[in-house]
Amino acid sequence: VKVPKENVLGRVNGAYDVFNTMMVPERLGTALMTIGAARPALEIATSYSSRRKAFGQVLANFEGVSFQIAEAVMLLDAARSLGYTTARAVDAGVEMNRIRRLVSESKKFITESCQRVAHIAMQVMGGIGYTNIFPIEKIFRDVRLASIWTGTSEVMAMIAAHEWYREYPKAKAAGLTRDPEGDAPEAEAQEEKIYE
């Protein structure tokens, strides 16, 4: 298709740059809203396990239950922290390659963590968590979409790896990191380090 010059938006062959810029808020927003979608599952499971009794005591008294709730809390806290760190980097105007890595890492980690939280909530509640008496089953389905929407977890891993392999040599050359290989007791055994 031939497009007249006066009808071209942006620059010719510049759509990929526009796409990459557009996907930053799209992917980070998807990740962060998933935290809000998953948190009610944790709260419902916490409330339920604090009231539901089995073997003469509430479920929360059993380590098999309370440790799962602790894991869900930890995952949501870590997800929120990573999301905030990434948002601050975006706001600070950090280099775009690093932004793409951080956003991809955030989307993958946050959405998968939120899926785990929904899974934990359902496990803690048992069979009733699978029914529509509580909204856990809906939350479980809703958060599942987030790891597909705006790019699958596999695509996020691919982008994060690609950007890291570009970022690391630059950081090493700039002296922003050290060579940890020298920490090994046999670090001088160069003949053992075969890279081919």
C-alpha positions as CSV (number, residue, x, y, z in Angstrom):
1,V,0.0,0.0,0.0
2,K,1.4,3.4,-1.0
3,V,0.7,6.1,1.6
4,P,1.2,9.7,0.6
5,K,3.9,11.6,2.7
6,E,1.4,14.0,4.1
7,N,-0.6,11.0,5.6
8,V,2.4,9.4,7.4
9,L,2.2,9.6,11.1
10,G,5.6,9.6,12.8
11,R,8.5,8.3,10.8
12,V,8.6,5.6,8.2
13,N,9.4,2.2,9.9
14,G,9.1,3.7,13.3
15,A,6.0,1.7,14.4
16,Y,8.0,-0.7,16.6
17,D,9.4,2.2,18.7
18,V,5.8,3.5,19.2
19,F,4.7,0.0,20.1
20,N,7.5,-0.5,22.6
21,T,6.7,2.9,24.2
22,M,3.0,2.2,24.3
23,M,3.5,-1.3,25.9
24,V,5.3,0.1,29.0
25,P,2.2,1.5,30.7
26,E,0.0,-1.2,29.2
27,R,2.1,-4.1,30.7
28,L,3.0,-2.4,34.0
29,G,-0.7,-1.4,34.4
30,T,-1.8,-4.9,33.8
31,A,0.6,-6.3,36.3
32,L,-0.2,-3.7,39.0
33,M,-4.0,-4.1,38.7
34,T,-3.5,-7.8,39.1
35,I,-2.3,-7.2,42.7
36,G,-5.6,-5.4,43.4
37,A,-7.5,-8.3,41.9
38,A,-5.6,-11.0,43.9
39,R,-5.6,-9.3,47.3
40,P,-9.3,-10.0,48.0
41,A,-8.5,-13.8,47.6
42,L,-5.9,-13.5,50.4
43,E,-8.2,-11.5,52.6
44,I,-11.1,-13.9,52.1
45,A,-8.8,-16.9,52.8
46,T,-7.4,-15.2,55.9
47,S,-10.9,-14.4,57.2
48,Y,-12.1,-17.9,56.4
49,S,-9.2,-19.7,58.0
50,S,-9.5,-17.5,61.1
51,R,-13.1,-18.6,61.6
52,R,-13.4,-22.1,60.1
53,K,-12.8,-24.9,62.7
54,A,-11.4,-28.4,62.2
55,F,-10.2,-30.8,64.8
56,G,-11.2,-28.4,67.6
57,Q,-9.4,-25.3,66.5
58,V,-9.5,-22.7,63.7
59,L,-7.6,-23.5,60.5
60,A,-5.2,-20.6,61.0
61,N,-3.7,-22.4,64.0
62,F,-2.3,-25.1,61.7
63,E,1.1,-24.3,60.2
64,G,0.1,-26.0,57.0
65,V,-2.5,-23.3,56.6
66,S,-0.8,-20.3,58.2
67,F,2.4,-20.9,56.3
68,Q,0.5,-20.8,53.0
69,I,-1.2,-17.5,54.0
70,A,2.3,-16.1,54.9
71,E,3.6,-17.1,51.5
72,A,0.7,-15.3,49.8
73,V,1.3,-12.2,51.9
74,M,5.0,-12.3,51.0
75,L,4.3,-12.7,47.3
76,L,1.9,-9.7,47.2
77,D,4.3,-7.6,49.2
78,A,7.2,-8.5,46.8
79,A,5.0,-8.0,43.8
80,R,4.0,-4.5,45.0
81,S,7.6,-3.6,45.8
82,L,8.8,-4.6,42.3
83,G,5.9,-2.8,40.7
84,Y,6.7,0.4,42.6
85,T,10.4,0.1,41.8
86,T,9.6,-0.3,38.1
87,A,7.2,2.6,38.2
88,R,9.8,4.9,39.8
89,A,12.3,3.9,37.1
90,V,9.8,4.8,34.4
91,D,9.0,8.1,36.1
92,A,12.8,8.9,36.4
93,G,13.3,8.4,32.7
94,V,15.7,5.5,33.0
95,E,17.1,4.2,29.7
96,M,14.4,2.5,27.6
97,N,16.2,-0.9,27.3
98,R,16.3,-1.1,31.1
99,I,12.7,0.0,31.3
100,R,11.7,-2.8,28.9
101,R,13.5,-5.3,31.1
102,L,12.0,-4.1,34.4
103,V,8.5,-3.9,32.9
104,S,8.8,-7.4,31.5
105,E,10.2,-8.8,34.8
106,S,7.5,-7.1,36.7
107,K,4.7,-8.3,34.5
108,K,5.9,-11.9,34.6
109,F,6.7,-12.0,38.4
110,I,3.6,-10.0,39.5
111,T,1.0,-11.9,37.4
112,E,2.5,-15.3,38.3
113,S,2.7,-14.4,42.0
114,C,-1.0,-13.2,41.9
115,Q,-2.0,-16.5,40.3
116,R,-0.2,-18.3,43.1
117,V,-2.0,-16.2,45.7
118,A,-5.4,-17.2,44.2
119,H,-4.3,-20.8,44.1
120,I,-3.2,-20.6,47.8
121,A,-6.5,-19.0,48.7
122,M,-8.4,-21.8,47.1
123,Q,-6.3,-24.5,48.7
124,V,-6.7,-23.0,52.2
125,M,-10.5,-22.8,51.8
126,G,-10.8,-26.3,50.3
127,G,-13.8,-27.3,48.3
128,I,-15.9,-24.3,49.2
129,G,-13.2,-22.1,47.6
130,Y,-14.0,-23.7,44.3
131,T,-17.7,-22.9,44.5
132,N,-19.5,-19.6,43.8
133,I,-20.4,-19.2,47.5
134,F,-17.1,-17.2,47.8
135,P,-15.6,-15.2,44.9
136,I,-12.3,-17.1,45.0
137,E,-13.1,-19.1,41.8
138,K,-13.8,-15.9,39.9
139,I,-10.6,-14.2,41.2
140,F,-8.7,-17.4,40.2
141,R,-10.0,-17.1,36.6
142,D,-9.6,-13.3,36.5
143,V,-6.0,-13.2,37.5
144,R,-5.1,-16.0,35.1
145,L,-5.8,-13.7,32.2
146,A,-3.2,-11.2,33.3
147,S,-0.2,-13.5,32.4
148,I,-1.6,-13.7,28.8
149,W,-2.9,-10.2,28.3
150,T,-0.5,-7.7,26.7
151,G,2.2,-10.4,26.3
152,T,2.5,-13.9,27.7
153,S,4.9,-14.8,30.5
154,E,7.1,-16.5,27.9
155,V,7.3,-13.3,25.9
156,M,8.1,-11.3,29.0
157,A,11.0,-13.8,29.9
158,M,12.3,-13.4,26.3
159,I,12.3,-9.6,26.5
160,A,13.9,-9.6,30.0
161,A,16.6,-12.0,28.9
162,H,17.3,-10.1,25.7
163,E,17.6,-6.8,27.5
164,W,19.7,-8.2,30.3
165,Y,22.2,-9.7,27.9
166,R,22.5,-6.2,26.3
167,E,22.7,-4.4,29.7
168,Y,25.2,-6.6,31.5
169,P,28.2,-6.1,29.2
170,K,27.6,-2.3,29.3
171,A,27.5,-2.3,33.1
172,K,30.7,-4.4,33.3
173,A,32.5,-2.2,30.8
174,A,31.5,0.9,32.7
175,G,32.8,-0.6,36.0
176,L,29.3,-0.7,37.5
177,T,29.8,-4.4,38.5
178,R,32.7,-6.5,39.5
179,D,33.9,-9.9,38.3
180,P,32.6,-12.4,40.9
181,E,34.3,-15.4,39.2
182,G,37.5,-14.5,41.2
183,D,35.7,-15.4,44.4
184,A,36.0,-19.2,43.7
185,P,38.9,-20.9,45.5
186,E,40.2,-22.4,42.2
187,A,39.5,-19.2,40.2
188,E,42.9,-19.4,38.5
189,A,42.2,-22.8,37.0
190,Q,41.7,-21.4,33.5
191,E,42.1,-24.7,31.8
192,E,39.0,-25.9,33.5
193,K,36.9,-23.1,32.2
194,I,35.8,-24.4,28.8
195,Y,33.4,-22.2,26.9
196,E,33.3,-24.0,23.5
